[in-house]
């Protein structure tokens, strides 16, 4: 299950949806409130979590939850509340606390993604909604208490990887991939590398599940 960033939509995941389905993994990309098919709504964290939960509930088995930027923060917030409903989390472009200086970096990253891909024009108010909704949210707090597998994926040139090492210390066993020459929108800058992380994560989850099956994958 794929969750996009600010001022974009589920359309940013087209390359991932195609690649995952081609590899035999049922895949869904959702729109958060204020984005894409839900552009008429205002973004709230509760609304974003409800959107994720609705999509998770439609899956026949716990999915691998994948989020980029704002989608990464909301995916992590969801995992912190409903860890039992998902198989693992891939967090891309969200390895920093959203406080102080990182807020201006987030605004800049969202602006560049929007400009480069022509997405979200006329919807800058979503950024204000997002900043208000996420004020005070600590991704590290949720990360520290997770028991499920977590993968971090960041573009080498992403300004939102300031706390990358803190994330790794917060949850021993987190897998980190830094993609050379890629920026904030790592899934679009380096789709092959990003898709490989997803496929490796799915294979690892499948192996873990099959190992337990002796005693007794969906994106």
MOGI-V809507 format. One record per residue. RES is the residue in three letters. PSI is psi in whole degrees, -180 to 180 (none if undefined). OMEGA is omega as a letter, one per 30 degrees, with the letter a starting at -180 (999 if undefined). NEAR is the number of other C-alpha atoms within 12 Angstrom. Layout:
BEGIN
res->RES psi->PSI omega->OMEGA near->NEAR
res->RES psi->PSI omega->OMEGA near->NEAR
END
This chain:
BEGIN
res->UNK psi->131 omega->a near->47
res->UNK psi->131 omega->a near->46
res->UNK psi->123 omega->a near->51
res->UNK psi->177 omega->l near->49
res->UNK psi->-172 omega->a near->52
res->UNK psi->139 omega->l near->50
res->UNK psi->24 omega->l near->47
res->UNK psi->-148 omega->l near->43
res->UNK psi->-177 omega->l near->36
res->UNK psi->-18 omega->a near->35
res->UNK psi->-23 omega->a near->29
res->UNK psi->-14 omega->a near->37
res->UNK psi->9 omega->a near->35
res->UNK psi->-43 omega->a near->23
res->UNK psi->-37 omega->a near->25
res->UNK psi->-42 omega->l near->37
res->UNK psi->-46 omega->a near->32
res->UNK psi->-45 omega->a near->22
res->UNK psi->-42 omega->a near->26
res->UNK psi->-43 omega->l near->34
res->UNK psi->-36 omega->l near->22
res->UNK psi->-28 omega->l near->14
res->UNK psi->4 omega->l near->21
res->UNK psi->16 omega->a near->16
res->UNK psi->111 omega->l near->27
res->UNK psi->132 omega->a near->26
res->UNK psi->141 omega->l near->36
res->UNK psi->138 omega->l near->32
res->UNK psi->129 omega->a near->38
res->UNK psi->162 omega->l near->40
res->UNK psi->132 omega->l near->38
res->UNK psi->159 omega->l near->44
res->UNK psi->137 omega->a near->38
res->UNK psi->3 omega->a near->35
res->UNK psi->149 omega->l near->40
res->UNK psi->-127 omega->a near->29
res->UNK psi->-10 omega->l near->17
res->UNK psi->27 omega->a near->23
res->UNK psi->-23 omega->a near->25
res->UNK psi->-11 omega->a near->15
res->UNK psi->163 omega->l near->20
res->UNK psi->143 omega->a near->26
res->UNK psi->132 omega->l near->36
res->UNK psi->157 omega->l near->26
res->UNK psi->-42 omega->l near->30
res->UNK psi->-41 omega->l near->21
res->UNK psi->-39 omega->l near->24
res->UNK psi->-43 omega->l near->39
res->UNK psi->-36 omega->l near->32
res->UNK psi->-38 omega->l near->24
res->UNK psi->-44 omega->l near->32
res->UNK psi->-44 omega->a near->41
res->UNK psi->-39 omega->l near->31
res->UNK psi->-41 omega->l near->19
res->UNK psi->-39 omega->l near->30
res->UNK psi->-41 omega->a near->35
res->UNK psi->-25 omega->a near->18
res->UNK psi->-10 omega->a near->21
res->UNK psi->146 omega->l near->24
res->UNK psi->-17 omega->l near->15
res->UNK psi->161 omega->a near->23
res->UNK psi->125 omega->a near->30
res->UNK psi->164 omega->l near->39
res->UNK psi->120 omega->a near->48
res->UNK psi->123 omega->a near->49
res->UNK psi->126 omega->a near->54
res->UNK psi->141 omega->l near->50
res->UNK psi->130 omega->l near->48
res->UNK psi->-121 omega->l near->48
res->UNK psi->-39 omega->l near->53
res->UNK psi->-32 omega->l near->46
res->UNK psi->-44 omega->l near->44
res->UNK psi->-43 omega->a near->47
res->UNK psi->-35 omega->l near->47
res->UNK psi->-41 omega->l near->48
res->UNK psi->-41 omega->l near->48
res->UNK psi->-40 omega->l near->36
res->UNK psi->-45 omega->l near->37
res->UNK psi->-37 omega->l near->41
res->UNK psi->-24 omega->a near->29
res->UNK psi->-29 omega->a near->22
res->UNK psi->49 omega->a near->28
res->UNK psi->-32 omega->a near->28
res->UNK psi->-11 omega->a near->22
res->UNK psi->-6 omega->a near->27
res->UNK psi->163 omega->a near->38
res->UNK psi->-28 omega->a near->35
res->UNK psi->174 omega->a near->43
res->UNK psi->133 omega->l near->47
res->UNK psi->121 omega->a near->48
res->UNK psi->117 omega->a near->52
res->UNK psi->137 omega->l near->49
res->UNK psi->33 omega->a near->51
res->UNK psi->33 omega->a near->49
res->UNK psi->53 omega->l near->43
res->UNK psi->151 omega->l near->36
res->UNK psi->140 omega->a near->34
res->UNK psi->70 omega->a near->33
res->UNK psi->150 omega->l near->22
res->UNK psi->-128 omega->a near->14
res->UNK psi->-39 omega->l near->15
res->UNK psi->-24 omega->l near->23
res->UNK psi->-43 omega->l near->27
res->UNK psi->-34 omega->l near->18
res->UNK psi->-38 omega->l near->25
res->UNK psi->-44 omega->l near->38
res->UNK psi->-44 omega->a near->31
res->UNK psi->-44 omega->a near->22
res->UNK psi->-43 omega->l near->33
res->UNK psi->-38 omega->l near->41
res->UNK psi->-44 omega->a near->28
res->UNK psi->-43 omega->l near->25
res->UNK psi->-44 omega->a near->33
res->UNK psi->-45 omega->a near->26
res->UNK psi->-44 omega->a near->17
res->UNK psi->-37 omega->a near->20
res->UNK psi->2 omega->l near->19
res->UNK psi->30 omega->a near->18
res->UNK psi->149 omega->l near->26
res->UNK psi->22 omega->a near->32
res->UNK psi->139 omega->l near->23
res->UNK psi->16 omega->a near->17
res->UNK psi->32 omega->a near->29
res->UNK psi->-22 omega->l near->26
res->UNK psi->-23 omega->l near->22
res->UNK psi->-34 omega->l near->34
res->UNK psi->-44 omega->l near->33
res->UNK psi->-43 omega->l near->23
res->UNK psi->-44 omega->a near->25
res->UNK psi->-47 omega->a near->38
res->UNK psi->-38 omega->l near->28
res->UNK psi->-43 omega->a near->19
res->UNK psi->-36 omega->a near->24
res->UNK psi->-1 omega->a near->28
res->UNK psi->127 omega->l near->21
res->UNK psi->-8 omega->l near->17
res->UNK psi->134 omega->l near->24
res->UNK psi->105 omega->l near->24
res->UNK psi->-33 omega->a near->36
res->UNK psi->-35 omega->l near->28
res->UNK psi->-46 omega->l near->22
res->UNK psi->-39 omega->a near->27
res->UNK psi->-41 omega->a near->42
res->UNK psi->-27 omega->a near->24
res->UNK psi->3 omega->a near->22
res->UNK psi->144 omega->l near->30
res->UNK psi->-10 omega->a near->22
res->UNK psi->166 omega->a near->33
res->UNK psi->140 omega->l near->32
res->UNK psi->133 omega->l near->44
res->UNK psi->136 omega->l near->43
res->UNK psi->135 omega->l near->42
res->UNK psi->122 omega->a near->47
res->UNK psi->141 omega->l near->43
res->UNK psi->143 omega->a near->36
res->UNK psi->-33 omega->a near->26
res->UNK psi->12 omega->a near->21
res->UNK psi->124 omega->l near->37
res->UNK psi->-14 omega->a near->31
res->UNK psi->47 omega->l near->39
res->UNK psi->30 omega->a near->35
res->UNK psi->-35 omega->a near->26
res->UNK psi->25 omega->a near->25
res->UNK psi->-48 omega->a near->33
res->UNK psi->-35 omega->l near->19
res->UNK psi->-37 omega->l near->21
res->UNK psi->-43 omega->a near->34
res->UNK psi->-38 omega->l near->25
res->UNK psi->-30 omega->a near->17
res->UNK psi->-32 omega->a near->23
res->UNK psi->93 omega->l near->26
res->UNK psi->137 omega->a near->20
res->UNK psi->-8 omega->l near->18
res->UNK psi->137 omega->l near->28
res->UNK psi->131 omega->l near->29
res->UNK psi->130 omega->l near->31
res->UNK psi->122 omega->l near->31
res->UNK psi->119 omega->a near->29
res->UNK psi->118 omega->a near->31
res->UNK psi->139 omega->l near->18
res->UNK psi->1 omega->l near->16
res->UNK psi->154 omega->l near->26
res->UNK psi->-152 omega->a near->31
res->UNK psi->-45 omega->a near->42
res->UNK psi->65 omega->a near->44
res->UNK psi->-31 omega->a near->43
res->UNK psi->-27 omega->l near->43
res->UNK psi->-34 omega->l near->29
res->UNK psi->-37 omega->a near->27
res->UNK psi->68 omega->a near->25
res->UNK psi->-38 omega->a near->28
res->UNK psi->-45 omega->l near->20
res->UNK psi->-41 omega->a near->26
res->UNK psi->-43 omega->l near->40
res->UNK psi->-34 omega->l near->35
res->UNK psi->-39 omega->l near->21
res->UNK psi->-44 omega->a near->35
res->UNK psi->-45 omega->a near->44
res->UNK psi->-40 omega->l near->32
res->UNK psi->-41 omega->l near->22
res->UNK psi->-43 omega->l near->38
res->UNK psi->-40 omega->l near->36
res->UNK psi->-40 omega->l near->24
res->UNK psi->-43 omega->l near->22
res->UNK psi->-40 omega->l near->28
res->UNK psi->-41 omega->l near->24
res->UNK psi->-40 omega->l near->15
res->UNK psi->-44 omega->l near->19
res->UNK psi->-43 omega->a near->18
res->UNK psi->-33 omega->l near->14
res->UNK psi->-41 omega->l near->12
res->UNK psi->-26 omega->a near->11
res->UNK psi->-24 omega->l near->10
res->UNK psi->-26 omega->l near->9
res->UNK psi->-6 omega->l near->8
res->UNK psi->none omega->999 near->7
res->UNK psi->117 omega->a near->33
res->UNK psi->146 omega->l near->34
res->UNK psi->none omega->999 near->45
END
